[in-house]
Amino acid sequence: MARLVMKFGGTSVGSVERIKNVAQRVKKEVEAGHEVAVVVSAMSGETNRLVQLTSEVASLHDAREYDVVVSSGEQVTVGLLSMALQDLGINARSWLGWQVPIKTSAVHGSARIEEIDCSEIVKRFADGQVAVCAGFQGIGSDARITTLGRGGSDTSAVALAAALEADRCDIYTDVDGIYTADPRIATKASKLDRITYEEMLELASLGAKVLQTRSVEMAMKHRVKLQVLSSFEELPGTLVVDEEDIVEQHVVSGVTYTRDEAKVTLQQVSDTPGIAATVFGALADAHVNVDMIVQNVSENGKATDLTFTVGKNDLQPALKVLEGLKDKVNCKALVPDPNVVKVSIVGMGMRSHAGVAQTMFAALAEKGINIQVISTSEIKVSVLLAEEYTELAVRTLHSAFNLDAA
């Protein structure tokens, strides 16, 4: 007998028929003798609808009331799934965030989980009861409903699994696992049986949309074993585990990309100490996150170009800040470019293999793809390219690191 947390996203519970399908999946685990807690999202499209309603009522609204509205989608889903399970003869009840309780910070709209008291759920496990829990929500220190931000249901599931000391947290979604690349682009991409927490965290932060970044961070911190698998097909999934649980490690485990990047270049800024601090300090004060940074070598010791990337949604706020700094840093021109893509390779094996970056750069050069910016970590290399080369770059790197044959 194992203790499992099963999480189902919006597409998995997008209709009454799909909710009944989820109930059958849960019933199968219960009949195998497992203790089961289920975490569900709102039905697909429902949260967007609720967010739109808040905007239509008031463009500047009380964040506490916003949370009351947008958290209601999960309340519907837990009730419907509990009914579906009961209809199959399974002892089940719904739990909202405040009932568990899932205690969070009081930052409405983007709260962070601080503590989960699972004692009552554990008691009911002894009676064979399935706990059907609302994802995405909790209760703040002000005793008001809070939400965890978009994608928060994954975080809810992992946090609940950690609190319950579950044997595994299964994330059911519309794909059957984690692939070496987006199979819509790299047709020879293959599903990974296992991947490390560190690799999954890099992939999630670099554009892979299978798991939400915060949920992977939490799983790694609490060593919660994750499995990503399909809600719609009875297929083995991908396990996210410790490095020592993987027998043979590829040099590169995956290739990913994100189009949510915009490049900004400050041309001919003063090449003096404190200029970079001034620029990035002002952006930080405006809550603009900066990603990749490169500063060109100054030829005359007086002026240089400073290039960096921000999220596409942050481009206009960033330009507004920088326009106000142009005179202070003696910037001759401000050049934005939203038509870029960040392509990355990720793999634990990179730590012990030389020449990985050279292989990457040579493969791109052979296809005539120019690299604009480079950033690295111990287990990843990212390059900024013109957006038109996205698919070619992903396929080229997938082949260059022998992932076509994985």
JONORPE-V523088 format. One record per helix or strand. SS is the DSSP state (H for helix, E for strand). FROM is the first residue (numbers start at 0). LEN is the number of residues. Records with the same first field share a line. If there is no record, write none. Layout:
SS = FROM-LEN  FROM-LEN
This chain:
E = 2-6  34-6  91-4  101-3  112-4  129-5  136-3  144-3  167-6  178-1  190-1  193-3  225-5  237-4  253-5  261-9  289-6  302-8  332-5  339-7  372-5  379-7
H = 10-3  15-16  45-12  62-8  71-16  96-4  118-7  151-13  196-9  212-10  242-3  274-11  311-12  347-5  355-11  386-14
